[in-house]
Amino acid sequence: MARNKITVVGAGFVGATTAQRLIEKSLGDVVLIDIVDGMPQGKALDMMQAGPVEGYNGTIVGTNDYADTAGSDVVVITAGLPRKPGMTRSDLLAKNAAIITGITEQVKKHSPNAILVCVTNPLDIMTHLAQQVSGFPHERVFGMAGVLDSARFRAFIAMELNVAPSDVHAMVLGSHGDSMVPLARFSTVSGISIEKLMTPERIEALVDRTRKGGGEIVQLLKTGSAYYAPSASVVAMVKSILLDEKSVLPCCAYTTGKYGLDGVYMGVPCRLGRSGLEEILELELTDAEREALHASAKKINEDIADLAKMA
Ligand code: APR
């Protein structure tokens, strides 16, 4: 059987760490592409040389040419500009929209059967755009945010309760931004609801920290944003796809009626397998949770309308 081919677009912090995790897990042969000449080639060669020591046997190549990405099974898009001082959110939206459009056209041309996983922010909008530009079926275009937001919530719960992080399960839905919806009711430690283990005030504090989780890291780093947990999260999704694991993970997916949402890309629990997004699963929400999810959808639709005005 031919090995899987995975392209990572953008060889910056998130892209390079993603490529490293993919190759270390032997999930396939990896192509790392960036517009900067020499940089993806250098990083890929460095990772290739770690193979004999770490014991992985896949290949990784760096390139500036999409011809090298041809026939990819999965393409992860991490390319984009971070927000710089003085730049408004809509400046960033316009700049990253132009980058995602150009990349998606190339991906469509060289890997027409690929599954696209978007990581570039603002995530929900960029995922929507990648689907529109590619024309790929919605099942083959989705974004990574929910796994990361849930991982942050899980880590905070584990730190608070002094339990193994892998025993903690949590669900965060909605937009990847201030209007995300962490669902404490569906968060457990080995099956025990966190509502039995923590006061409502402590839960609220952790929910708030989760919402601001990306910003907390930006403030500490001073330059750049998080990449260890984002890359781990995207690799969990790619693994479930390529190994057909059928993991249920919160992803930025195109909604078609569940949760009363239709036609908007946002964070919902998804079953991921070899054909991509196989099913959106529906949780029974309270009125307040549903309202929060719909408020999140409204915000995403407003951003998409802003983007359309810029075109
Ligand atoms: N094609 C390919 N690569 C590009 C393009 C393009 N058109 N435009 C920019 N890039 C590359 C840059 O050269 C850079 O190497 O994208 C990379 C981005 O890397 P970083 O600046 O290190 O950013 P990073 O921290 O990796 O974040 C990337 O992921 O989590 C999100 O919010 C984050 O949107 C951001 C993205």
Boltz pocket constraint, residues with backbone or C-beta under 6 A from the ligand:
constraints:
  - pocket:
      binder: B
      contacts: [[A, 9], [A, 10], [A, 11], [A, 12], [A, 13], [A, 14], [A, 15], [A, 33], [A, 34], [A, 35], [A, 36], [A, 77], [A, 78], [A, 79], [A, 80], [A, 81], [A, 82], [A, 99], [A, 102], [A, 103], [A, 119], [A, 120], [A, 121], [A, 122], [A, 224], [A, 225], [A, 226], [A, 227], [A, 230]]
      max_distance: 6.0
